[in-house]
């Protein structure tokens, strides 16, 4: 991946996880509100397990392979567009970490 394309992808990631997803969280009734929680959920789902088992180095977004970061961005943008289920992704992330979270989205 070209350095300029990588920089643009990282900018999308940071805007998505630090601004856009947290801003939408309350209105969507999502189980998380903080940037690092969205980052955990999206990176875990992008790699299919705990991101720190697949990505060496911190911060994770900077060390993630381009295709992994692009997949994580796509999942987050999909959640905003209603194509990705953030509740299900959070449950999967917590399960991979041996934790329990909210069972399901609240009924409308």
BELJOCOR-V327956 format. One record per residue. N is the residue number from 1. D_CENTER is the distance of its C-alpha to the mean C-alpha in Angstrom with 2 decimals. Layout:
n: <N N>
d_center: <D_CENTER D_CENTER>
//
This chain:
n: <1 2 3 4 5 6 7 8 9 10 11 12 13 14 15 16 17 18 19 20 21 22 23 24 25 26 27 28 29 30 31 32 33 34 35 36 37 38 39 40 41 42 43 44 45 46 47 48 49 50 51 52 53 54 55 56 57 58 59 60 61 62 63 64 65 66 67 68 69 70 71 72 73 74 75 76 77 78 79 80 81 82 83 84 85 86 87 88 89 90 91 92 93 94 95 96 97 98 99 100 101 102 103 104 105 106 107 108>
d_center: <20.79 22.93 22.25 22.15 19.60 17.38 17.91 17.07 13.74 12.92 14.26 12.11 8.92 10.70 12.06 9.02 7.23 10.78 12.71 11.85 9.26 11.36 14.43 13.79 12.82 16.49 17.91 15.50 16.17 12.64 12.81 10.90 11.85 11.09 8.97 8.65 7.57 4.48 4.17 5.62 4.23 1.96 5.05 7.18 7.16 7.78 10.57 11.71 12.17 11.74 10.30 13.38 15.64 14.66 14.12 17.20 17.28 15.69 13.87 11.46 10.38 14.15 15.07 12.68 14.80 14.56 13.87 10.84 9.37 10.70 9.25 5.56 7.07 9.01 6.74 5.63 9.33 10.37 9.31 11.37 14.04 14.29 13.74 10.66 11.20 8.64 11.46 11.87 8.39 8.87 12.38 11.71 9.65 12.55 15.09 14.28 14.86 18.03 17.21 17.81 15.97 16.99 18.55 17.77 17.27 20.47 23.07 24.07>
//
